[in-house]
Amino acid sequence: MSFLLDPSFLSVGMWSIGAGALGAAALALLLANTDIFLSKPQQATLKYLEEIDLKTLEKEPRTFKAKELWEEKGAVIMAVRRPGCFLCREEAADLSSLKPKLDELGVPLYAVVKEQVRTEVKDFQPYFKGEIFLDEKKKFYGPQRRKMMFMGFLRLGVWSNFFRARSGGFSGNLEGEGFILGGVFVVGSGKQGILLEHREKEFGDKVNLVSVLEAAKKIKPQTSAQG
């Protein structure tokens, strides 16, 4: 067994272990950057969205059915992953840049959050130019909730999104739950249906603003006769 103490044997052994570790790391990085392990989103139906209970953020909150948001004029709705996240703040600001055009179309802009942690919603409001409501049961993040855990930080797309948002001057914090992925909906008035459904694939995966505007232009406001 004296060969185990041979320096050349030890160096080869250490090299083999190091090469194996590098190979495993490279494989993990490769797999993290494919979509193999990403959970596939389940499309929401209008009926599902209509029955979601939302709460206002007033001192005496009012609970109402989500369909009130779009029943007459349709709506653009952001399901915020985490208000303190600088990537979510970036997307909120992007959507808010559409507000003048949405106002011209008569289409309101809303957001829902899944929790109210300290001043997080209040601190989010400067980035978002619409009303914000609480979705305590996290229904807007379903029907099948999807999470991205720490493997998300191995994705090159996520790091690209980080640099993009940082370069844009956005900052944030680590308060609150941030693994359940969010999305954006454009819902038509009445029974017109869901005109656009964007599900966040990874942290910072933003909706296409052109697509949002195109979908909003398809909304047909309800008339009193239709109601």
CYANA upper distance limits for C-alpha pairs under 8 A (distance plus 0.5 A):
  1 MET  CA      5 LEU  CA      8.41
  2 SER  CA      6 ASP  CA      7.54
  3 PHE  CA      9 PHE  CA      7.59
  4 LEU  CA      9 PHE  CA      7.01
  4 LEU  CA     10 LEU  CA      7.48
  5 LEU  CA      9 PHE  CA      7.82
  5 LEU  CA     10 LEU  CA      7.43
  6 ASP  CA     10 LEU  CA      6.83
  7 PRO  CA     11 SER  CA      6.60
  8 SER  CA     12 VAL  CA      6.70
  9 PHE  CA     13 GLY  CA      6.63
 10 LEU  CA     14 MET  CA      6.62
 11 SER  CA     15 TRP  CA      6.56
 12 VAL  CA     16 SER  CA      6.62
 13 GLY  CA     17 ILE  CA      6.79
 14 MET  CA     18 GLY  CA      6.60
 15 TRP  CA     19 ALA  CA      6.51
 16 SER  CA     20 GLY  CA      6.55
 17 ILE  CA     21 ALA  CA      6.65
 18 GLY  CA     22 LEU  CA      6.67
 19 ALA  CA     23 GLY  CA      6.55
 20 GLY  CA     24 ALA  CA      6.66
 21 ALA  CA     25 ALA  CA      6.65
 22 LEU  CA     26 ALA  CA      6.57
 23 GLY  CA     27 LEU  CA      6.65
 24 ALA  CA     28 ALA  CA      6.64
 25 ALA  CA     29 LEU  CA      6.65
 26 ALA  CA     30 LEU  CA      6.60
 27 LEU  CA     31 LEU  CA      6.60
 28 ALA  CA     32 ALA  CA      6.50
 29 LEU  CA     33 ASN  CA      6.87
 29 LEU  CA    154 LEU  CA      6.72
 29 LEU  CA    155 ARG  CA      8.00
 30 LEU  CA     34 THR  CA      7.24
 31 LEU  CA     35 ASP  CA      8.48
 31 LEU  CA     36 ILE  CA      7.88
 31 LEU  CA     37 PHE  CA      8.40
 32 ALA  CA     37 PHE  CA      8.14
 32 ALA  CA    151 MET  CA      6.84
 32 ALA  CA    152 GLY  CA      7.73
 32 ALA  CA    154 LEU  CA      6.60
 32 ALA  CA    155 ARG  CA      6.34
 33 ASN  CA    154 LEU  CA      7.75
 33 ASN  CA    155 ARG  CA      5.54
 33 ASN  CA    156 LEU  CA      7.21
 33 ASN  CA    157 GLY  CA      8.45
 38 LEU  CA    148 MET  CA      8.37
 38 LEU  CA    201 LYS  CA      8.16
 39 SER  CA    146 ARG  CA      6.71
 39 SER  CA    147 LYS  CA      8.24
 40 LYS  CA    146 ARG  CA      8.38
 41 PRO  CA    144 GLN  CA      7.28
 41 PRO  CA    145 ARG  CA      8.44
 41 PRO  CA    146 ARG  CA      7.58
 41 PRO  CA    199 ARG  CA      7.45
 42 GLN  CA    142 GLY  CA      7.86
 42 GLN  CA    143 PRO  CA      6.82
 42 GLN  CA    144 GLN  CA      6.36
 43 GLN  CA    143 PRO  CA      7.88
 43 GLN  CA    197 GLU  CA      8.31
 44 ALA  CA     48 TYR  CA      6.88
 44 ALA  CA     49 LEU  CA      7.48
 44 ALA  CA    142 GLY  CA      7.76
 44 ALA  CA    143 PRO  CA      6.67
 45 THR  CA     49 LEU  CA      6.95
 45 THR  CA    194 ILE  CA      7.92
 46 LEU  CA     50 GLU  CA      6.51
 46 LEU  CA    191 LYS  CA      8.26
 46 LEU  CA    193 GLY  CA      6.21
 46 LEU  CA    194 ILE  CA      6.81
 47 LYS  CA     51 GLU  CA      7.13
 48 TYR  CA     52 ILE  CA      7.51
 48 TYR  CA    143 PRO  CA      8.33
 49 LEU  CA     66 ALA  CA      7.16
 49 LEU  CA     67 LYS  CA      7.61
 49 LEU  CA    139 LYS  CA      8.35
 49 LEU  CA    140 PHE  CA      7.65
 50 GLU  CA     65 LYS  CA      6.95
 50 GLU  CA     66 ALA  CA      5.85
 50 GLU  CA     67 LYS  CA      4.95
 51 GLU  CA     65 LYS  CA      6.19
 51 GLU  CA     66 ALA  CA      6.89
 51 GLU  CA     67 LYS  CA      7.57
 52 ILE  CA     65 LYS  CA      6.13
 52 ILE  CA     66 ALA  CA      5.85
 52 ILE  CA     67 LYS  CA      8.41
 52 ILE  CA    135 ASP  CA      8.44
 52 ILE  CA    139 LYS  CA      6.85
 52 ILE  CA    140 PHE  CA      8.11
 53 ASP  CA     63 THR  CA      6.99
 53 ASP  CA     64 PHE  CA      6.17
 53 ASP  CA     65 LYS  CA      5.36
 53 ASP  CA     66 ALA  CA      6.57
 53 ASP  CA    135 ASP  CA      7.30
 53 ASP  CA    137 LYS  CA      8.42
 54 LEU  CA     63 THR  CA      6.07
 54 LEU  CA     64 PHE  CA      6.00
 54 LEU  CA     65 LYS  CA      6.64
 54 LEU  CA     66 ALA  CA      6.57
 54 LEU  CA    133 PHE  CA      6.79
 54 LEU  CA    134 LEU  CA      6.05
 54 LEU  CA    135 ASP  CA      5.60
 54 LEU  CA    136 GLU  CA      7.88
 55 LYS  CA     61 PRO  CA      6.44
 55 LYS  CA     62 ARG  CA      5.96
 55 LYS  CA     63 THR  CA      4.96
 55 LYS  CA     64 PHE  CA      6.95
 55 LYS  CA    133 PHE  CA      6.17
 55 LYS  CA    134 LEU  CA      5.50
 55 LYS  CA    135 ASP  CA      7.23
 56 THR  CA     61 PRO  CA      5.48
 56 THR  CA     62 ARG  CA      5.90
 56 THR  CA     63 THR  CA      7.21
 56 THR  CA    132 ILE  CA      8.01
 56 THR  CA    133 PHE  CA      5.64
 56 THR  CA    134 LEU  CA      6.90
 57 LEU  CA     61 PRO  CA      6.24
 57 LEU  CA    132 ILE  CA      7.97
 57 LEU  CA    133 PHE  CA      6.70
 57 LEU  CA    134 LEU  CA      7.38
 58 GLU  CA     62 ARG  CA      8.30
 64 PHE  CA     68 GLU  CA      7.94
 66 ALA  CA     70 TRP  CA      8.38
 67 LYS  CA     71 GLU  CA      6.15
 68 GLU  CA     72 GLU  CA      8.41
 69 LEU  CA     74 GLY  CA      7.68
 69 LEU  CA     75 ALA  CA      7.02
 70 TRP  CA     74 GLY  CA      4.33
 70 TRP  CA     75 ALA  CA      5.46
 70 TRP  CA    187 VAL  CA      7.04
 70 TRP  CA    188 GLY  CA      7.13
 70 TRP  CA    189 SER  CA      5.83
 70 TRP  CA    190 GLY  CA      7.56
 71 GLU  CA    188 GLY  CA      8.37
 71 GLU  CA    189 SER  CA      5.39
 71 GLU  CA    190 GLY  CA      5.15
 71 GLU  CA    191 LYS  CA      8.48
 71 GLU  CA    222 GLN  CA      8.05
 72 GLU  CA    189 SER  CA      5.79
 72 GLU  CA    190 GLY  CA      6.78
 72 GLU  CA    221 PRO  CA      6.34
 72 GLU  CA    222 GLN  CA      5.46
 72 GLU  CA    223 THR  CA      8.20
 72 GLU  CA    227 GLY  CA      8.38
 73 LYS  CA    106 GLY  CA      7.21
 73 LYS  CA    107 VAL  CA      6.27
 73 LYS  CA    108 PRO  CA      7.86
 73 LYS  CA    188 GLY  CA      7.78
 73 LYS  CA    189 SER  CA      5.69
 73 LYS  CA    219 ILE  CA      7.95
 73 LYS  CA    220 LYS  CA      7.79
 73 LYS  CA    221 PRO  CA      5.13
 73 LYS  CA    222 GLN  CA      6.87
 74 GLY  CA    107 VAL  CA      6.54
 74 GLY  CA    108 PRO  CA      7.75
 74 GLY  CA    186 VAL  CA      8.04
 74 GLY  CA    187 VAL  CA      5.90
 74 GLY  CA    188 GLY  CA      4.81
 74 GLY  CA    189 SER  CA      4.52
 74 GLY  CA    190 GLY  CA      7.96
 74 GLY  CA    219 ILE  CA      6.76
 74 GLY  CA    220 LYS  CA      8.19
 74 GLY  CA    221 PRO  CA      7.28
 75 ALA  CA    107 VAL  CA      6.01
 75 ALA  CA    108 PRO  CA      5.62
 75 ALA  CA    109 LEU  CA      6.47
 75 ALA  CA    110 TYR  CA      7.68
 75 ALA  CA    185 PHE  CA      8.49
 75 ALA  CA    186 VAL  CA      6.32
 75 ALA  CA    187 VAL  CA      5.90
 75 ALA  CA    188 GLY  CA      7.19
 75 ALA  CA    189 SER  CA      8.14
 75 ALA  CA    216 ALA  CA      8.23
 76 VAL  CA    107 VAL  CA      7.73
 76 VAL  CA    108 PRO  CA      6.90
 76 VAL  CA    109 LEU  CA      5.41
 76 VAL  CA    110 TYR  CA      6.65
 76 VAL  CA    184 VAL  CA      7.81
 76 VAL  CA    185 PHE  CA      6.26
 76 VAL  CA    186 VAL  CA      4.99
 76 VAL  CA    187 VAL  CA      6.99
 76 VAL  CA    212 VAL  CA      8.33
 76 VAL  CA    216 ALA  CA      7.95
 77 ILE  CA    109 LEU  CA      6.57
 77 ILE  CA    110 TYR  CA      5.24
 77 ILE  CA    111 ALA  CA      5.71
 77 ILE  CA    112 VAL  CA      7.81
 77 ILE  CA    184 VAL  CA      6.16
 77 ILE  CA    185 PHE  CA      5.61
 77 ILE  CA    186 VAL  CA      6.84
 77 ILE  CA    187 VAL  CA      8.45
 78 MET  CA     92 ALA  CA      8.31
 78 MET  CA    110 TYR  CA      6.87
 78 MET  CA    111 ALA  CA      5.00
 78 MET  CA    112 VAL  CA      6.79
 78 MET  CA    182 GLY  CA      8.25
 78 MET  CA    183 GLY  CA      6.54
 78 MET  CA    184 VAL  CA      4.94
 78 MET  CA    185 PHE  CA      6.96
 79 ALA  CA    111 ALA  CA      6.34
 79 ALA  CA    112 VAL  CA      5.55
 79 ALA  CA    113 VAL  CA      6.80
 79 ALA  CA    140 PHE  CA      6.87
 79 ALA  CA    141 TYR  CA      7.38
 79 ALA  CA    182 GLY  CA      5.56
 79 ALA  CA    183 GLY  CA      5.60
 79 ALA  CA    184 VAL  CA      6.41
 80 VAL  CA     88 CYS  CA      7.07
 80 VAL  CA    111 ALA  CA      7.25
 80 VAL  CA    112 VAL  CA      6.60
 80 VAL  CA    113 VAL  CA      5.87
 80 VAL  CA    114 LYS  CA      8.16
 80 VAL  CA    182 GLY  CA      5.96
 80 VAL  CA    183 GLY  CA      7.46
 81 ARG  CA     85 CYS  CA      8.35
 81 ARG  CA     88 CYS  CA      7.26
 81 ARG  CA    113 VAL  CA      7.73
 81 ARG  CA    114 LYS  CA      8.31
 81 ARG  CA    177 GLU  CA      8.37
 81 ARG  CA    178 GLY  CA      6.29
 81 ARG  CA    179 PHE  CA      7.96
 81 ARG  CA    180 ILE  CA      6.86
 81 ARG  CA    181 LEU  CA      6.06
 81 ARG  CA    182 GLY  CA      5.19
 81 ARG  CA    183 GLY  CA      8.30
 82 ARG  CA     88 CYS  CA      7.09
 82 ARG  CA    113 VAL  CA      7.78
 82 ARG  CA    176 GLY  CA      7.17
 82 ARG  CA    177 GLU  CA      7.00
 82 ARG  CA    178 GLY  CA      5.76
 83 PRO  CA     88 CYS  CA      6.95
 83 PRO  CA     89 ARG  CA      7.31
 83 PRO  CA    113 VAL  CA      7.90
 83 PRO  CA    120 GLU  CA      6.42
 83 PRO  CA    121 VAL  CA      6.56
 83 PRO  CA    123 ASP  CA      8.32
 83 PRO  CA    124 PHE  CA      6.04
 84 GLY  CA     88 CYS  CA      8.03
 84 GLY  CA     89 ARG  CA      7.83
 84 GLY  CA    120 GLU  CA      6.43
 84 GLY  CA    121 VAL  CA      8.48
 84 GLY  CA    123 ASP  CA      8.11
 84 GLY  CA    124 PHE  CA      7.26
 84 GLY  CA    172 GLY  CA      5.63
 84 GLY  CA    173 ASN  CA      5.76
 84 GLY  CA    174 LEU  CA      7.11
 84 GLY  CA    175 GLU  CA      6.76
 84 GLY  CA    176 GLY  CA      8.11
 85 CYS  CA     89 ARG  CA      6.80
 85 CYS  CA    171 SER  CA      8.09
 85 CYS  CA    172 GLY  CA      5.64
 85 CYS  CA    173 ASN  CA      6.60
 85 CYS  CA    174 LEU  CA      7.46
 85 CYS  CA    178 GLY  CA      8.23
 86 PHE  CA     90 GLU  CA      6.64
 86 PHE  CA    165 ALA  CA      7.46
 86 PHE  CA    166 ARG  CA      8.46
 86 PHE  CA    170 PHE  CA      6.01
 86 PHE  CA    171 SER  CA      5.31
 86 PHE  CA    172 GLY  CA      5.02
 86 PHE  CA    173 ASN  CA      7.93
 87 LEU  CA     91 GLU  CA      6.94
 87 LEU  CA    161 ASN  CA      8.00
 87 LEU  CA    162 PHE  CA      7.60
 87 LEU  CA    165 ALA  CA      6.61
 87 LEU  CA    170 PHE  CA      8.09
 87 LEU  CA    203 PHE  CA      7.86
 87 LEU  CA    204 GLY  CA      5.70
 88 CYS  CA     92 ALA  CA      6.57
 88 CYS  CA    204 GLY  CA      7.45
 89 ARG  CA     93 ALA  CA      6.65
 89 ARG  CA    124 PHE  CA      7.32
 89 ARG  CA    127 TYR  CA      6.41
 89 ARG  CA    128 PHE  CA      8.20
 89 ARG  CA    170 PHE  CA      7.62
 89 ARG  CA    172 GLY  CA      8.45
 90 GLU  CA     94 ASP  CA      6.77
 90 GLU  CA    127 TYR  CA      8.08
 90 GLU  CA    165 ALA  CA      6.81
 90 GLU  CA    170 PHE  CA      6.96
 91 GLU  CA     95 LEU  CA      6.66
 91 GLU  CA    204 GLY  CA      8.40
 91 GLU  CA    206 LYS  CA      6.68
 91 GLU  CA    207 VAL  CA      8.34
 92 ALA  CA     96 SER  CA      6.57
 92 ALA  CA    127 TYR  CA      6.27
 92 ALA  CA    128 PHE  CA      5.64
 93 ALA  CA     97 SER  CA      6.78
 93 ALA  CA    127 TYR  CA      5.43
 93 ALA  CA    128 PHE  CA      6.29
 93 ALA  CA    129 LYS  CA      8.45
 94 ASP  CA     98 LEU  CA      7.73
 94 ASP  CA    209 LEU  CA      8.11
 95 LEU  CA     99 LYS  CA      7.67
 95 LEU  CA    128 PHE  CA      8.14
 95 LEU  CA    209 LEU  CA      7.54
 96 SER  CA    109 LEU  CA      8.48
 96 SER  CA    127 TYR  CA      7.93
 96 SER  CA    128 PHE  CA      6.20
 96 SER  CA    129 LYS  CA      5.85
 96 SER  CA    130 GLY  CA      8.10
 98 LEU  CA    102 LEU  CA      6.55
 98 LEU  CA    209 LEU  CA      8.33
 98 LEU  CA    213 LEU  CA      8.12
 99 LYS  CA    103 ASP  CA      6.42
 99 LYS  CA    109 LEU  CA      7.66
 99 LYS  CA    129 LYS  CA      7.70
100 PRO  CA    104 GLU  CA      6.87
101 LYS  CA    105 LEU  CA      6.94
102 LEU  CA    106 GLY  CA      6.56
102 LEU  CA    107 VAL  CA      5.62
102 LEU  CA    108 PRO  CA      7.20
102 LEU  CA    109 LEU  CA      8.11
102 LEU  CA    213 LEU  CA      8.14
102 LEU  CA    216 ALA  CA      7.91
103 ASP  CA    107 VAL  CA      6.39
103 ASP  CA    108 PRO  CA      7.39
105 LEU  CA    216 ALA  CA      8.17
105 LEU  CA    217 LYS  CA      7.46
107 VAL  CA    216 ALA  CA      7.54
108 PRO  CA    130 GLY  CA      8.00
109 LEU  CA    129 LYS  CA      8.00
109 LEU  CA    130 GLY  CA      5.62
109 LEU  CA    131 GLU  CA      7.58
110 TYR  CA    130 GLY  CA      5.56
110 TYR  CA    131 GLU  CA      5.55
110 TYR  CA    132 ILE  CA      6.33
110 TYR  CA    133 PHE  CA      8.32
111 ALA  CA    130 GLY  CA      7.48
111 ALA  CA    131 GLU  CA      6.88
111 ALA  CA    132 ILE  CA      5.19
111 ALA  CA    133 PHE  CA      6.82
112 VAL  CA    132 ILE  CA      6.02
112 VAL  CA    133 PHE  CA      5.25
112 VAL  CA    134 LEU  CA      6.03
112 VAL  CA    135 ASP  CA      6.57
112 VAL  CA    140 PHE  CA      8.30
113 VAL  CA    132 ILE  CA      7.80
113 VAL  CA    133 PHE  CA      6.86
113 VAL  CA    134 LEU  CA      5.62
113 VAL  CA    135 ASP  CA      6.32
113 VAL  CA    136 GLU  CA      8.41
114 LYS  CA    134 LEU  CA      6.38
114 LYS  CA    135 ASP  CA      5.42
114 LYS  CA    136 GLU  CA      5.76
114 LYS  CA    137 LYS  CA      7.74
114 LYS  CA    138 LYS  CA      5.98
115 GLU  CA    134 LEU  CA      7.11
115 GLU  CA    135 ASP  CA      7.78
115 GLU  CA    136 GLU  CA      6.76
115 GLU  CA    176 GLY  CA      8.17
116 GLN  CA    120 GLU  CA      7.29
116 GLN  CA    121 VAL  CA      7.00
116 GLN  CA    134 LEU  CA      8.00
117 VAL  CA    121 VAL  CA      7.96
117 VAL  CA    175 GLU  CA      7.86
117 VAL  CA    176 GLY  CA      6.94
119 THR  CA    123 ASP  CA      6.50
120 GLU  CA    124 PHE  CA      6.64
120 GLU  CA    175 GLU  CA      8.14
121 VAL  CA    125 GLN  CA      6.85
122 LYS  CA    126 PRO  CA      8.42
124 PHE  CA    128 PHE  CA      7.22
125 GLN  CA    129 LYS  CA      7.48
135 ASP  CA    139 LYS  CA      7.26
135 ASP  CA    140 PHE  CA      7.71
138 LYS  CA    142 GLY  CA      7.63
139 LYS  CA    143 PRO  CA      7.05
140 PHE  CA    182 GLY  CA      8.49
141 TYR  CA    145 ARG  CA      6.00
141 TYR  CA    146 ARG  CA      8.10
141 TYR  CA    180 ILE  CA      7.84
141 TYR  CA    181 LEU  CA      7.37
141 TYR  CA    182 GLY  CA      6.31
141 TYR  CA    183 GLY  CA      7.91
142 GLY  CA    146 ARG  CA      8.10
145 ARG  CA    180 ILE  CA      7.18
145 ARG  CA    181 LEU  CA      7.98
146 ARG  CA    180 ILE  CA      6.21
146 ARG  CA    181 LEU  CA      6.31
147 LYS  CA    179 PHE  CA      5.65
147 LYS  CA    180 ILE  CA      4.91
147 LYS  CA    181 LEU  CA      6.15
148 MET  CA    152 GLY  CA      6.41
148 MET  CA    179 PHE  CA      5.84
148 MET  CA    180 ILE  CA      7.20
148 MET  CA    181 LEU  CA      7.40
148 MET  CA    202 GLU  CA      7.31
148 MET  CA    203 PHE  CA      8.20
149 MET  CA    179 PHE  CA      6.45
150 PHE  CA    154 LEU  CA      8.23
151 MET  CA    155 ARG  CA      7.74
152 GLY  CA    158 VAL  CA      7.36
152 GLY  CA    202 GLU  CA      7.39
152 GLY  CA    203 PHE  CA      7.73
153 PHE  CA    158 VAL  CA      7.08
153 PHE  CA    159 TRP  CA      7.70
154 LEU  CA    158 VAL  CA      8.27
155 ARG  CA    159 TRP  CA      7.19
156 LEU  CA    160 SER  CA      6.65
157 GLY  CA    161 ASN  CA      6.68
157 GLY  CA    202 GLU  CA      8.39
158 VAL  CA    162 PHE  CA      6.69
158 VAL  CA    202 GLU  CA      7.13
158 VAL  CA    203 PHE  CA      6.23
158 VAL  CA    204 GLY  CA      6.97
158 VAL  CA    205 ASP  CA      8.44
159 TRP  CA    163 PHE  CA      6.79
160 SER  CA    164 ARG  CA      6.68
161 ASN  CA    165 ALA  CA      6.67
161 ASN  CA    203 PHE  CA      8.11
161 ASN  CA    204 GLY  CA      6.01
161 ASN  CA    205 ASP  CA      7.99
162 PHE  CA    166 ARG  CA      6.61
162 PHE  CA    204 GLY  CA      7.86
163 PHE  CA    167 SER  CA      6.38
164 ARG  CA    168 GLY  CA      6.77
165 ALA  CA    169 GLY  CA      7.12
165 ALA  CA    170 PHE  CA      6.12
165 ALA  CA    171 SER  CA      8.49
166 ARG  CA    170 PHE  CA      5.82
166 ARG  CA    171 SER  CA      7.27
181 LEU  CA    199 ARG  CA      8.08
181 LEU  CA    200 GLU  CA      6.30
181 LEU  CA    201 LYS  CA      8.02
181 LEU  CA    202 GLU  CA      7.97
181 LEU  CA    203 PHE  CA      8.10
182 GLY  CA    199 ARG  CA      6.85
182 GLY  CA    200 GLU  CA      6.05
183 GLY  CA    197 GLU  CA      7.90
183 GLY  CA    198 HIS  CA      5.81
183 GLY  CA    199 ARG  CA      4.94
183 GLY  CA    200 GLU  CA      5.70
183 GLY  CA    207 VAL  CA      8.23
184 VAL  CA    196 LEU  CA      8.29
184 VAL  CA    197 GLU  CA      6.50
184 VAL  CA    198 HIS  CA      5.58
184 VAL  CA    199 ARG  CA      7.24
184 VAL  CA    207 VAL  CA      7.32
185 PHE  CA    194 ILE  CA      7.66
185 PHE  CA    195 LEU  CA      8.11
185 PHE  CA    196 LEU  CA      6.01
185 PHE  CA    197 GLU  CA      5.21
185 PHE  CA    198 HIS  CA      6.85
186 VAL  CA    194 ILE  CA      6.61
186 VAL  CA    195 LEU  CA      5.93
186 VAL  CA    196 LEU  CA      5.41
186 VAL  CA    197 GLU  CA      7.15
186 VAL  CA    212 VAL  CA      7.36
186 VAL  CA    215 ALA  CA      7.06
186 VAL  CA    216 ALA  CA      7.08
187 VAL  CA    192 GLN  CA      8.09
187 VAL  CA    193 GLY  CA      6.40
187 VAL  CA    194 ILE  CA      4.97
187 VAL  CA    195 LEU  CA      6.04
187 VAL  CA    196 LEU  CA      7.53
187 VAL  CA    219 ILE  CA      8.27
188 GLY  CA    192 GLN  CA      5.39
188 GLY  CA    193 GLY  CA      5.84
188 GLY  CA    194 ILE  CA      6.63
188 GLY  CA    195 LEU  CA      6.89
188 GLY  CA    216 ALA  CA      8.31
188 GLY  CA    218 LYS  CA      8.19
188 GLY  CA    219 ILE  CA      5.48
188 GLY  CA    220 LYS  CA      7.36
188 GLY  CA    221 PRO  CA      8.42
189 SER  CA    193 GLY  CA      7.89
189 SER  CA    219 ILE  CA      6.97
189 SER  CA    220 LYS  CA      6.82
189 SER  CA    221 PRO  CA      6.24
189 SER  CA    222 GLN  CA      6.66
190 GLY  CA    222 GLN  CA      7.12
190 GLY  CA    227 GLY  CA      8.37
192 GLN  CA    219 ILE  CA      8.22
192 GLN  CA    220 LYS  CA      8.33
195 LEU  CA    215 ALA  CA      6.24
195 LEU  CA    216 ALA  CA      8.38
195 LEU  CA    218 LYS  CA      8.34
196 LEU  CA    211 SER  CA      8.32
196 LEU  CA    212 VAL  CA      7.60
196 LEU  CA    215 ALA  CA      6.80
198 HIS  CA    207 VAL  CA      6.61
200 GLU  CA    204 GLY  CA      7.99
200 GLU  CA    205 ASP  CA      5.83
200 GLU  CA    206 LYS  CA      7.40
200 GLU  CA    207 VAL  CA      8.42
201 LYS  CA    205 ASP  CA      6.45
207 VAL  CA    211 SER  CA      8.37
207 VAL  CA    212 VAL  CA      8.09
208 ASN  CA    212 VAL  CA      6.97
209 LEU  CA    213 LEU  CA      6.78
210 VAL  CA    214 GLU  CA      6.64
211 SER  CA    215 ALA  CA      6.58
212 VAL  CA    216 ALA  CA      6.62
213 LEU  CA    217 LYS  CA      6.72
214 GLU  CA    218 LYS  CA      7.32
215 ALA  CA    219 ILE  CA      7.61
222 GLN  CA    226 GLN  CA      6.40
222 GLN  CA    227 GLY  CA      6.86
223 THR  CA    227 GLY  CA      6.75
